[in-house]
Amino acid sequence: MINRILKTPIMHRMVEHNGVIYVGGLVADDRSQSMGGQTAQICEKLEKLLVEAGSDKTKLLSAMLYITDMSQKGEMNEAWTNWLAADDLPTRATIGIADLGEDVLIEVVVTAAR
């Protein structure tokens, strides 16, 4: 069975299938923040969404992080590793991308176990 969670005008925020939760792209609400600030905001959002779906950040399986400036990857990594315990880090790829929208520095897509 497929469970679609939190419908928006263009997608569902999350979809769960066979115990795996797929979370669509998340961006920061306060886009005046630095790369680290935007990453921390996304992590807070993600934590709430995972709980709503019956999971938590310790069950992350994989993450795709799209960032607009690879020179700020260290700042992003610091916020990411402050949020997650070393033993709970998922597989991950960080992809440099030219544009994510006005003042958006990072977008995160994850999968997690329920």
BAVO-452685 format. One line per 8 residues: for each residue x, y, z of N, C-alpha, C, CB. Coordinates in nm, 2 decimals, decimal comma. Atoms other than C-alpha are relative to their C-alpha. Glycine has a CB too. Layout:
<mises>
X/Y/Z/X/Y/Z/X/Y/Z/X/Y/Z | ... .
</mises>
This chain:
<mises>
0,08/-0,12/0,00/0,00/0,00/0,00/0,09/0,13/0,00/-0,10/0,00/0,12 | -0,07/-0,12/0,00/0,11/0,35/-0,07/-0,08/0,10/0,08/0,02/0,06/-0,15 | 0,06/-0,10/-0,08/0,04/0,62/0,19/0,06/0,13/-0,03/0,03/-0,04/0,16 | -0,05/-0,14/0,03/0,07/0,98/0,08/-0,04/0,09/0,11/-0,07/0,05/-0,14 | 0,01/-0,08/-0,12/0,12/1,23/0,35/0,03/0,15/-0,03/0,10/-0,04/0,11 | -0,02/-0,14/0,01/0,08/1,61/0,36/-0,01/0,05/-0,15/0,12/0,05/0,06 | 0,02/-0,05/0,14/-0,06/1,71/0,02/0,02/0,15/-0,01/-0,14/-0,04/-0,05 | -0,02/-0,14/0,03/0,05/2,04/-0,13/-0,06/0,02/-0,14/0,15/0,04/0,00 .
0,06/-0,02/0,14/-0,07/2,20/-0,46/0,07/-0,08/-0,11/0,00/0,14/-0,03 | -0,08/0,06/0,11/0,21/2,03/-0,66/0,05/-0,14/0,04/0,11/0,09/-0,03 | -0,05/0,13/-0,04/0,30/1,71/-0,46/-0,04/-0,03/0,14/0,16/0,00/0,00 | 0,01/0,04/-0,14/0,28/1,52/-0,13/0,14/0,02/0,06/-0,05/-0,15/0,02 | -0,13/-0,02/-0,07/0,55/1,62/0,12/0,07/-0,13/0,02/-0,03/0,07/0,13 | -0,06/0,13/-0,02/0,60/1,25/0,20/-0,08/-0,11/-0,06/0,02/-0,02/0,15 | 0,07/0,12/0,04/0,51/0,91/0,06/0,07/-0,12/0,07/0,01/-0,01/-0,16 | -0,05/0,12/-0,07/0,54/0,59/0,25/-0,04/-0,13/-0,08/-0,05/-0,01/0,15 .
0,03/0,12/0,07/0,56/0,25/0,08/0,09/-0,11/0,06/0,02/0,01/-0,15 | -0,07/0,12/-0,06/0,66/-0,09/0,24/0,10/0,04/0,11/0,08/-0,07/-0,11 | -0,08/-0,04/-0,11/0,80/0,08/0,55/0,11/0,10/-0,03/0,06/-0,12/0,06 | -0,10/-0,10/0,04/1,01/0,33/0,36/-0,07/0,14/-0,02/0,09/-0,04/-0,13 | 0,06/-0,14/0,02/0,93/0,71/0,38/0,09/0,08/-0,09/-0,01/0,07/0,14 | -0,07/-0,09/0,10/1,03/0,93/0,09/-0,04/0,14/0,03/-0,03/-0,04/-0,15 | 0,03/-0,14/-0,03/1,05/1,30/0,18/0,05/0,08/-0,11/0,07/0,04/0,14 | -0,03/-0,09/0,11/1,03/1,55/-0,10/0,09/0,11/0,04/-0,13/0,06/-0,06 .
-0,10/-0,10/-0,03/1,27/1,84/-0,13/-0,04/0,11/0,10/0,03/0,07/-0,13 | 0,02/-0,10/-0,10/1,29/2,07/0,17/0,10/0,11/-0,01/0,01/-0,07/0,14 | -0,09/-0,12/0,00/1,42/2,43/0,18/-0,03/0,07/0,13/-0,03/0,08/-0,13 | 0,02/-0,08/-0,12/1,45/2,68/0,46/-0,11/0,10/-0,02/0,13/0,07/0,04 | 0,10/-0,11/0,01/1,17/2,92/0,54/0,07/0,14/0,00/-0,10/-0,02/0,11 | -0,07/-0,13/-0,01/1,41/3,20/0,64/0,12/-0,01/-0,09/0,04/0,03/0,15 | -0,10/0,01/0,10/1,62/3,24/0,33/0,11/0,11/0,02/-0,06/0,00/-0,13 | -0,11/-0,10/-0,03/1,82/3,53/0,48/0,11/-0,06/0,08/-0,06/0,12/0,08 .
-0,10/0,06/-0,08/2,02/3,28/0,68/0,11/-0,05/-0,09/-0,06/-0,12/0,07 | -0,12/0,06/0,07/2,36/3,14/0,59/-0,02/-0,14/-0,04/0,13/0,02/0,09 | 0,01/0,15/0,03/2,42/2,79/0,45/-0,02/-0,08/0,12/0,13/-0,04/-0,07 | 0,01/0,08/-0,12/2,46/2,66/0,80/-0,14/0,03/0,07/0,10/0,04/0,10 | 0,13/-0,03/-0,06/2,14/2,84/0,92/-0,11/-0,06/-0,08/-0,02/0,15/0,00 | 0,10/0,06/0,08/1,94/2,72/0,63/0,00/-0,15/0,02/0,02/0,03/-0,15 | -0,01/0,15/-0,02/2,07/2,36/0,68/-0,07/-0,03/0,13/0,14/-0,04/0,00 | 0,06/0,02/-0,13/1,97/2,38/1,05/-0,15/0,01/0,00/0,06/0,09/0,11 .
0,15/-0,01/0,02/1,62/2,50/0,96/-0,06/-0,12/-0,06/-0,03/0,12/-0,08 | 0,05/0,12/0,07/1,58/2,21/0,72/0,00/-0,12/0,09/0,08/-0,02/-0,13 | -0,01/0,12/-0,09/1,69/1,96/0,98/-0,11/0,00/0,10/0,14/0,00/0,07 | 0,11/-0,01/-0,10/1,44/2,09/1,23/-0,14/-0,04/-0,07/-0,01/0,15/0,05 | 0,12/0,03/0,08/1,16/2,07/0,96/-0,01/-0,15/-0,02/0,00/0,07/-0,13 | 0,00/0,14/0,03/1,27/1,72/0,87/-0,03/-0,08/0,12/0,14/-0,03/-0,06 | 0,03/0,08/-0,13/1,27/1,60/1,23/-0,15/-0,01/0,03/0,08/0,06/0,11 | 0,14/0,00/-0,03/0,91/1,71/1,27/-0,08/-0,09/-0,10/-0,06/0,14/-0,01 .
0,07/0,08/0,10/0,80/1,55/0,94/0,02/-0,15/0,02/0,05/0,04/-0,14 | -0,03/0,14/-0,02/0,97/1,22/1,02/-0,09/-0,05/0,12/0,15/-0,02/0,03 | 0,08/0,04/-0,12/0,79/1,20/1,36/-0,15/-0,01/-0,05/0,01/0,11/0,11 | 0,14/0,01/0,05/0,46/1,28/1,18/-0,03/-0,13/-0,08/-0,03/0,12/-0,08 | 0,02/0,11/0,08/0,52/0,99/0,95/0,03/-0,13/0,08/0,10/0,00/-0,12 | -0,03/0,12/-0,08/0,61/0,75/1,24/0,14/-0,04/0,00/-0,09/-0,11/-0,05 | -0,14/0,03/0,00/0,98/0,77/1,21/0,08/0,10/0,08/0,05/-0,01/-0,15 | -0,08/-0,11/-0,06/1,27/0,98/1,34/0,14/0,00/-0,07/0,02/-0,03/0,15 .
-0,12/-0,02/0,07/1,61/1,10/1,24/0,10/-0,11/0,01/0,07/0,13/0,05 | -0,09/0,11/-0,01/1,79/0,79/1,36/-0,03/-0,11/-0,10/-0,01/-0,06/0,14 | 0,04/0,10/0,10/1,61/0,59/1,09/0,02/0,05/-0,15/-0,14/-0,03/0,02 | -0,03/-0,05/0,14/1,74/0,80/0,79/0,08/-0,11/-0,07/0,08/0,13/0,01 | -0,08/0,10/0,08/1,86/0,57/0,51/0,09/0,07/-0,10/-0,10/-0,08/-0,08 | -0,08/-0,07/0,10/1,98/0,82/0,25/-0,04/0,14/-0,01/-0,01/-0,07/-0,14 | 0,03/-0,14/0,02/2,00/1,19/0,18/0,07/0,05/-0,12/0,05/0,08/0,13 | -0,06/-0,07/0,11/2,06/1,40/-0,13/-0,01/0,15/0,04/-0,08/-0,03/-0,14 .
0,00/-0,15/-0,04/2,17/1,76/-0,05/0,05/0,07/-0,13/0,10/0,02/0,12 | -0,03/-0,09/0,12/2,17/2,01/-0,34/0,04/0,13/0,06/-0,13/0,01/-0,10 | -0,04/-0,13/-0,05/2,37/2,32/-0,27/0,05/0,09/-0,11/0,11/-0,02/0,11 | -0,03/-0,09/0,10/2,43/2,63/-0,47/0,15/0,05/0,00/-0,09/0,12/0,00 | -0,14/-0,05/-0,01/2,79/2,70/-0,35/0,08/-0,11/0,07/0,00/0,14/0,07 | -0,08/0,11/-0,06/3,03/2,41/-0,30/0,10/0,05/0,10/0,06/-0,08/-0,11 | -0,10/-0,05/-0,09/3,27/2,64/-0,12/-0,06/0,01/0,14/0,04/0,14/-0,04 | 0,06/-0,01/-0,13/3,01/2,65/0,17/-0,04/-0,14/0,05/-0,13/0,08/-0,01 .
0,03/0,13/-0,04/2,99/2,27/0,20/0,05/-0,03/0,14/0,08/-0,10/-0,10 | -0,04/0,02/-0,13/3,19/2,28/0,52/-0,10/0,05/0,10/0,13/0,07/0,02 | 0,10/-0,05/-0,09/2,93/2,50/0,69/-0,12/-0,08/0,00/-0,03/0,15/-0,05 | 0,11/0,09/0,00/2,66/2,27/0,57/0,02/-0,12/0,07/-0,04/-0,03/-0,15 | -0,04/0,12/-0,07/2,84/1,97/0,70/0,00/0,02/0,15/0,14/-0,05/-0,05 | 0,00/-0,03/-0,15/2,88/2,13/1,04/-0,14/0,00/0,05/0,07/0,14/0,03 | 0,14/0,00/-0,04/2,51/2,19/1,07/-0,06/-0,14/0,00/-0,09/0,10/-0,08 | 0,05/0,14/0,02/2,43/1,84/0,94/0,05/-0,09/0,11/0,04/-0,05/-0,14 .
-0,06/0,09/-0,10/2,67/1,67/1,18/-0,04/0,04/0,15/0,15/-0,01/-0,01 | 0,05/-0,04/-0,13/2,55/1,88/1,48/-0,14/-0,05/0,02/0,00/0,16/0,00 | 0,14/0,05/-0,01/2,20/1,75/1,41/-0,01/-0,15/0,01/-0,08/0,04/-0,12 | 0,00/0,15/0,00/2,28/1,38/1,36/0,12/-0,05/0,08/0,00/-0,05/-0,14 | -0,11/0,07/-0,07/2,48/1,15/1,59/0,08/-0,08/-0,11/-0,06/-0,10/0,10 | -0,09/0,07/0,10/2,78/0,99/1,41/-0,05/-0,14/-0,03/0,14/0,00/0,06 | 0,04/0,14/0,03/2,63/0,64/1,44/-0,13/0,00/-0,08/-0,03/-0,07/0,13 | 0,13/0,00/0,07/2,30/0,76/1,27/0,01/0,07/-0,13/-0,10/0,08/0,09 .
-0,02/-0,06/0,13/2,45/0,92/0,96/-0,05/-0,09/-0,11/0,14/0,05/-0,02 | 0,05/0,08/0,12/2,27/0,80/0,64/0,11/0,00/-0,11/-0,13/0,05/-0,05 | -0,08/-0,02/0,12/2,43/0,74/0,30/-0,04/0,14/-0,05/-0,03/-0,11/-0,11 | 0,02/-0,14/0,04/2,46/1,08/0,14/0,08/0,04/-0,13/0,03/0,10/0,11 | -0,07/-0,06/0,12/2,55/1,27/-0,18/-0,03/0,15/0,01/-0,05/-0,06/-0,13 | 0,02/-0,15/0,00/2,60/1,65/-0,20/0,03/0,04/-0,15/0,10/0,07/0,10 | -0,01/-0,04/0,15/2,54/1,79/-0,55/0,00/0,15/-0,01/-0,12/-0,06/-0,07 | 0,00/-0,15/0,03/2,64/2,14/-0,66/-0,10/0,03/-0,11/0,14/0,04/-0,03 .
0,11/-0,04/0,09/2,36/2,31/-0,85/0,00/0,15/-0,02/-0,14/-0,06/0,04 | -0,01/-0,15/0,03/2,34/2,65/-1,02/-0,10/0,08/0,07/-0,01/0,02/-0,15 | 0,11/-0,08/-0,05/2,00/2,76/-0,89/-0,11/-0,08/0,06/-0,06/0,09/-0,12 | 0,11/0,07/-0,07/1,74/2,64/-0,64/-0,12/0,10/0,02/0,05/-0,05/0,13 | 0,10/-0,10/-0,02/1,53/2,96/-0,64/0,06/0,11/0,08/-0,12/-0,06/0,08 | -0,05/-0,12/-0,06/1,57/3,30/-0,49/0,04/-0,02/0,14/-0,11/0,11/-0,01 | -0,06/0,01/-0,13/1,80/3,30/-0,19/0,00/-0,14/0,06/-0,07/0,09/0,09 | -0,01/0,14/-0,05/1,77/2,92/-0,15/0,14/-0,05/-0,02/-0,11/-0,09/-0,07 .
-0,14/0,04/0,00/2,12/2,79/-0,07/0,01/-0,16/0,00/0,08/0,05/0,11 | -0,01/0,15/-0,02/2,03/2,42/0,00/-0,14/-0,06/-0,01/0,07/-0,04/0,13 | 0,12/0,08/0,00/1,75/2,17/-0,07/0,04/-0,14/0,03/-0,07/0,01/-0,14 | -0,03/0,13/-0,05/1,74/1,83/0,10/-0,11/-0,10/-0,03/0,03/0,00/0,15 | 0,09/0,11/0,03/1,57/1,51/-0,01/0,05/-0,12/0,07/-0,02/-0,03/-0,16 | -0,04/0,12/-0,08/1,57/1,20/0,22/-0,09/-0,12/-0,02/0,02/0,04/0,14 | 0,08/0,12/-0,02/1,45/0,85/0,26/0,03/-0,05/0,14/0,02/-0,11/-0,11 | -0,01/0,05/-0,13/1,39/0,69/0,60/-0,08/-0,12/0,02/-0,04/0,11/0,11 .
0,08/0,11/-0,04/1,27/0,37/0,75/-0,11/0,04/0,10/0,09/-0,12/0,06 | 0,11/-0,04/-0,10/0,94/0,38/0,95/0,03/-0,07/0,13/-0,14/-0,04/-0,05 .
</mises>
